[in-house]
Amino acid sequence: MNLVKNIKNIAREVLLNESRAIENLINFIDNDFEACVREIHQSKGRVVITGVGKSAIIANKIVATLNSTGTPALFMHAADAIHGDLGMIQKEDIVICISKSGSTPEIKVLVPLLKRRGSKLVALVSNTNSYLAQQSDYVLNATISEEACPNNLAPTTSTTVHLAMGDALAVCLLELRNFSPEDFAQYHPGGALGKQLYLKVGDIYTNHELPLVAPLAAIREVIVQISSKRLGAAAVVDDHKNLLGIITDGDLRRMLEKELDIHSLKAEQIMTRHPKTISRDEFAVKALQTMQEKNITQLVVMNGDQVDGFIHLHDLLKEGIV
């Protein structure tokens, strides 16, 4: 039991250490940070991010975040750079070097080569007195008091704050670029996230036959429409396909419970007026949200003022939006 308690305490201390370090980054958002963001925003080139070891892993993640939010970026391993990969850097690119110490052998070899090429150099470091910081045009200060590792050796808190500073950089650029959800969708077309951002109602519902009945239709006709079209509902419309109401299989069950003379009933007598609808041009995720809020399984799809179809919860499940 003591071991379990110790494990929990260790984990909590790690998280507290890293959260305090991230919170302390607020004090390091200075003029250099702002100038760096503006330099990248105004640049016609790309952001090249480099590092070695754990810093290289963090660099890859920041590159991915920048690319997905509208800032072209690529990763260059600092060790590989001096063996040919420097050729990937173009004239107007901005290079960000990530290093805790700012004084690794690879960085010391790489920095003069970058400066010789005329590249703008940004240091993302935890030591602002380091060689890298002193040689850079901009310094992103990610100083920490200690690693979460009890020996103060394993990169833990330092890599966490580097990652957080990269996120701050990416979001600032996103805001400056007025990067919209529609823009985001263009970079994320796959998976549930992408579908939530680009898939429209009109892309889904057209596979269904449209169950329609007139207001004076007999109950038998209503049942046939609901049963044959397999959507659990039928729309009641006038001669111009304007929506008057909806009849669901639930409405039919409730009708039978009332022991009415079903042979004389008409559709308009049991329909639900003012049913929930959605435009065919609306995002499919909006249809899901409406169904969840109203605890229903289908919506009438409208094309302007006219009924154009139904979208069912199963359609959204099939598309992987849920």
Secondary structure as GFF3:
##gff-version 3
##sequence-region A 1 322
A	DSSP	alpha_helix	2	24	.	.	.	ID=ss1
A	DSSP	three_ten_helix	25	28	.	.	.	ID=ss2
A	DSSP	alpha_helix	31	42	.	.	.	ID=ss3
A	DSSP	beta_strand	47	51	.	.	.	ID=ss4
A	DSSP	alpha_helix	54	68	.	.	.	ID=ss5
A	DSSP	beta_strand	73	77	.	.	.	ID=ss6
A	DSSP	alpha_helix	78	81	.	.	.	ID=ss7
A	DSSP	three_ten_helix	85	88	.	.	.	ID=ss8
A	DSSP	beta_strand	94	99	.	.	.	ID=ss9
A	DSSP	alpha_helix	105	116	.	.	.	ID=ss10
A	DSSP	beta_strand	120	125	.	.	.	ID=ss11
A	DSSP	alpha_helix	131	135	.	.	.	ID=ss12
A	DSSP	beta_strand	138	141	.	.	.	ID=ss13
A	DSSP	alpha_helix	157	176	.	.	.	ID=ss14
A	DSSP	alpha_helix	181	187	.	.	.	ID=ss15
A	DSSP	alpha_helix	191	198	.	.	.	ID=ss16
A	DSSP	three_ten_helix	201	203	.	.	.	ID=ss17
A	DSSP	three_ten_helix	205	207	.	.	.	ID=ss18
A	DSSP	beta_strand	212	213	.	.	.	ID=ss19
A	DSSP	alpha_helix	219	229	.	.	.	ID=ss20
A	DSSP	beta_strand	233	237	.	.	.	ID=ss21
A	DSSP	beta_strand	243	248	.	.	.	ID=ss22
A	DSSP	alpha_helix	249	257	.	.	.	ID=ss23
A	DSSP	alpha_helix	267	270	.	.	.	ID=ss24
A	DSSP	beta_strand	272	273	.	.	.	ID=ss25
A	DSSP	beta_strand	277	279	.	.	.	ID=ss26
A	DSSP	alpha_helix	284	294	.	.	.	ID=ss27
A	DSSP	beta_strand	298	303	.	.	.	ID=ss28
A	DSSP	beta_strand	306	312	.	.	.	ID=ss29
A	DSSP	alpha_helix	313	319	.	.	.	ID=ss30
###
